[in-house]
């Protein structure tokens, strides 16, 4: 399982996003449609649409679905690494929309990575979701994070899928190993409840931030909270007409990361004013995404 990569702190180096890409088969009433998705793929797309150079390491099949995913990402500037083409068939997820616009998922996914990787110089690694927990690829994801050069910053979004992560205790231990290396951790209120049912959302945020990371906890229609050091701020939600919530958390993650990378993720702790501005920017991105069907993160012009 050889790999090589070179860390760099320069702003023009790309962000490496590593994780699953799949096709969402979205069922709404009697209608169905296919849409490229997967949380890491959505984050990669969201970053690229905000002008951040992105390299994407994933697992795709040389089939129509893999081509559709690649076409969508490449069109907006995502560099899909050649080692990503290794599956016999591209993974998929069946998403059934509920009356409130939320989605319930059933997955048909294989997650692995190539035995030999030649990774580009990078300034940041983003990981999370199914790929951070599902064997056999999860061990490779953890290796990428824990062996990254000191100059490379890291972000983690667990995006827990309870039926795929296996033993909750083992999942929590893996998450904590990743979070201990992370400069930015984003999790939903549902993630927080799964990982730390004994804590409040604010308590989870504070506990994770005590390790040095900036932490964001998204709470759907209740907004979000951000923690850095001893500073906690609450970000009000932006009320829009919801088409569906597919990809909302990924848009929040991408926008938050893009904002924080501008000032350098190594610069911590952040002030309340900085956290509030970053959270408001991310909330606007998520609000735009939920206002339209599918995981369609905004471009810079829409946020400006």
C-alpha positions in Angstrom: 0.0 0.0 0.0 2.7 2.5 -1.0 1.9 6.1 -1.4 3.8 9.3 -1.7 2.8 12.9 -1.2 4.5 16.2 -0.6 3.1 18.8 1.9 3.2 22.5 1.2 1.7 25.5 2.9 1.5 27.6 -0.2 -1.9 29.0 -1.0 -1.7 28.0 -4.7 -1.3 24.3 -3.8 -4.5 22.3 -4.1 -6.8 20.9 -1.5 -6.8 17.1 -1.6 -10.3 15.7 -1.0 -10.3 12.0 -0.5 -13.5 10.0 -0.3 -16.5 8.4 -2.0 -18.2 9.6 -5.2 -21.4 7.9 -6.2 -24.7 8.3 -8.0 -27.7 9.4 -5.9 -30.9 7.8 -7.3 -33.4 10.3 -5.8 -37.0 9.1 -5.4 -39.7 11.8 -4.9 -43.3 10.6 -5.1 -43.6 8.5 -8.2 -40.6 10.1 -10.0 -36.9 9.2 -9.9 -33.8 10.9 -11.1 -30.1 10.2 -11.0 -27.7 12.8 -9.7 -23.9 12.6 -9.1 -23.2 12.8 -5.3 -21.3 11.5 -2.4 -20.3 13.8 0.5 -16.6 14.2 -0.4 -17.4 14.6 -4.1 -19.9 17.4 -3.1 -17.3 19.1 -1.0 -14.8 18.9 -3.8 -17.3 20.5 -6.2 -18.3 23.1 -3.7 -14.6 24.1 -3.2 -14.0 24.3 -6.9 -17.0 26.4 -7.5 -15.6 28.8 -4.9 -12.3 29.1 -6.7 -10.3 26.7 -4.6 -7.9 24.4 -6.5 -9.0 20.8 -5.8 -7.5 17.4 -6.4 -9.9 14.5 -5.8 -9.0 10.9 -4.8 -12.0 8.6 -5.1 -13.1 5.2 -6.5 -15.0 5.1 -9.8 -16.0 2.6 -12.4 -15.4 3.0 -16.1 -19.2 3.1 -16.8 -21.9 5.6 -17.6 -22.3 6.6 -13.9 -18.6 7.1 -13.4 -18.4 9.2 -16.5 -21.4 11.3 -15.3 -19.6 12.0 -12.0 -16.3 12.8 -13.6 -17.9 15.1 -16.2 -19.7 17.1 -13.6 -16.6 17.6 -11.4 -14.1 18.3 -14.1 -16.4 20.8 -15.7 -16.0 23.0 -12.6 -12.3 22.5 -12.3 -11.9 19.4 -10.0 -8.8 17.4 -10.9 -9.8 13.7 -10.5 -6.6 11.7 -9.8 -6.0 8.8 -12.2 -5.8 6.2 -9.4 -9.5 6.9 -8.9 -10.6 4.7 -11.8 -10.4 1.2 -10.2 -13.9 -0.2 -9.6 -15.8 -2.6 -11.8 -19.0 -0.5 -11.3 -19.6 2.9 -9.8 -21.3 3.0 -6.4 -24.8 4.3 -5.8 -27.2 5.4 -3.1 -31.0 5.3 -3.2 -32.3 8.6 -1.6 -36.0 8.8 -0.8 -37.2 12.4 -0.2 -39.5 12.9 2.8 -42.3 15.5 3.0 -40.0 18.0 4.8 -37.3 17.7 2.0 -35.0 15.5 4.0 -33.7 12.3 2.5 -33.4 8.7 3.7 -30.6 6.7 2.1 -29.9 3.1 1.2 -26.4 2.4 -0.2 -24.8 0.1 -2.7 -21.2 1.1 -2.3 -17.7 -0.4 -2.5 -15.0 1.7 -1.0 -11.3 1.0 -1.6 -8.3 2.8 -2.8 -5.5 1.9 -5.2 -2.5 0.0 -3.7 -0.1 2.6 -5.1 -0.8 6.3 -4.9 1.2 9.2 -6.3 -0.4 12.3 -4.7 0.3 15.9 -5.6 1.8 18.5 -3.4 -1.0 19.9 -1.3 -1.8 22.4 1.4 -4.9 20.7 2.9 -6.6 17.3 3.1 -10.4 16.9 3.6 -11.8 13.5 4.5 -15.0 12.1 6.0 -18.3 10.4 5.5 -18.7 6.8 4.4 -15.1 6.6 3.2 -13.6 7.4 6.6 -15.4 4.4 8.2 -16.1 1.7 5.5 -13.5 -1.1 5.1 -11.2 -1.6 3.3 -10.6 2.0 2.2 -11.1 3.6 5.6 -7.7 2.4 6.8 -6.1 4.1 3.8 -7.9 7.3 4.5 -6.7 7.3 8.1 -3.1 6.6 6.9 -3.3 9.6 4.5 -4.4 11.9 7.4 -2.1 10.6 10.1 1.1 10.6 7.9 0.5 14.0 6.3 3.3 16.5 6.7 3.0 19.0 9.5 2.5 21.8 7.1 -0.6 20.2 5.7 -3.9 21.2 7.4 -6.7 18.7 7.8 -10.5 18.9 7.9 -12.9 16.1 8.9 -16.7 15.7 8.5 -17.9 12.3 9.8 -21.3 12.6 8.1 -22.4 9.4 9.9 -24.4 6.7 8.1 -25.3 4.5 11.1 -26.0 1.4 9.0 -22.5 1.6 7.3 -20.1 2.6 10.0 -20.2 -0.7 11.9 -19.7 -0.9 15.6 -20.4 2.6 17.1 -17.6 2.3 19.6 -15.0 1.5 16.9 -16.5 4.3 14.7 -16.1 6.8 17.6 -12.5 5.7 18.1 -11.7 6.1 14.4 -13.3 9.5 14.3 -11.3 10.6 17.4 -8.1 9.6 15.8 -8.9 11.7 12.7 -10.2 14.6 14.8 -7.0 14.7 16.9 -5.1 15.5 13.7 -7.7 17.9 12.3 -7.6 21.7 12.2 -11.3 21.9 11.3 -14.1 19.4 12.3 -17.6 19.8 11.1 -20.4 17.6 12.2 -24.2 17.7 12.2 -26.4 17.5 15.2 -27.2 13.9 14.2 -23.5 13.1 14.0 -23.0 14.6 17.5 -25.8 12.5 18.9 -24.5 9.3 17.4 -21.0 9.8 18.5 -21.6 11.5 21.9 -25.2 10.8 23.0 -24.3 11.8 26.6 -23.3 15.4 25.6 -25.1 18.5 24.4 -24.2 19.8 20.9 -22.3 22.7 22.6 -20.5 20.3 24.9 -19.4 18.1 21.9 -18.2 21.2 20.1 -16.2 22.4 23.2 -14.7 19.0 23.8 -13.5 18.6 20.2 -12.2 22.2 20.2 -10.2 21.6 23.3 -7.8 19.6 21.1 -7.1 22.8 19.1 -9.4 22.4 16.1 -12.0 24.8 14.9 -15.4 23.0 15.3 -18.7 23.5 13.6 -21.9 21.8 14.5 -24.8 22.2 12.0 -28.3 22.0 13.3 -30.5 22.2 10.3 -33.3 24.8 10.7 -31.8 25.8 14.1 -28.7 27.2 12.5 -25.2 26.2 13.6 -22.6 26.8 16.2 -18.8 27.3 15.9 -16.2 26.8 18.5 -12.5 27.9 18.6 -10.6 27.7 21.9 -12.9 29.0 24.6 -15.0 31.0 22.1 -18.4 29.7 21.0 -20.7 31.5 18.6 -24.2 30.6 17.4 -25.1 31.3 13.7 -28.7 32.0 12.9 -30.3 30.0 10.1 -31.2 31.5 6.8 -34.9 30.8 6.0 -35.6 29.8 2.4 -38.2 27.7 0.6 -36.7 24.2 0.7 -36.6 22.1 -2.4 -34.6 19.3 -0.6 -31.7 19.1 1.8 -29.5 16.9 -0.3 -25.9 18.2 -0.1 -26.7 21.0 2.3 -24.1 20.0 4.9 -21.5 19.5 2.2 -22.1 23.0 0.8 -21.7 24.3 4.4 -18.5 22.4 4.8 -17.0 23.6 1.5 -17.9 27.2 2.1 -16.6 27.1 5.7 -13.3 25.5 4.6 -12.9 27.9 1.7 -13.4 30.9 4.1 -11.0 29.6 6.7 -8.3 28.7 4.3 -8.2 32.3 3.1 -6.8 33.3 6.5 -4.8 30.2 7.0 -6.2 27.3 9.1 -3.0 27.3 11.2 -4.1 30.6 12.7 -6.0 29.7 15.8 -7.9 30.4 18.0 -10.3 32.5 16.0 -12.2 35.5 17.4 -16.0 35.5 17.8 -16.2 38.0 14.9 -14.2 35.7 12.6 -16.2 32.7 13.6 -19.5 34.5 13.0 -18.4 35.7 9.6 -17.3 32.3 8.6 -20.5 30.7 9.8 -22.7 33.2 8.0 -20.8 32.6 4.8 -21.3 28.8 5.1 -24.9 29.2 6.1 -25.6 31.3 2.9 -24.0 28.5 0.8 -26.2 25.9 2.5 -29.3 28.0 2.1 -28.7 28.3 -1.7 -28.2 24.6 -2.0 -31.5 23.6 -0.2 -33.4 26.1 -2.3 -32.8 23.9 -5.4 -33.1 20.3 -6.2 -30.0 18.0 -5.6 -26.6 18.7 -4.3 -25.8 21.9 -6.2 -23.4 24.1 -4.2 -23.2 27.8 -5.1 -20.5 29.6 -7.1 -18.6 32.6 -5.7 -20.8 35.0 -7.7 -23.9 33.8 -6.0 -22.4 34.3 -2.5 -21.0 37.7 -3.4 
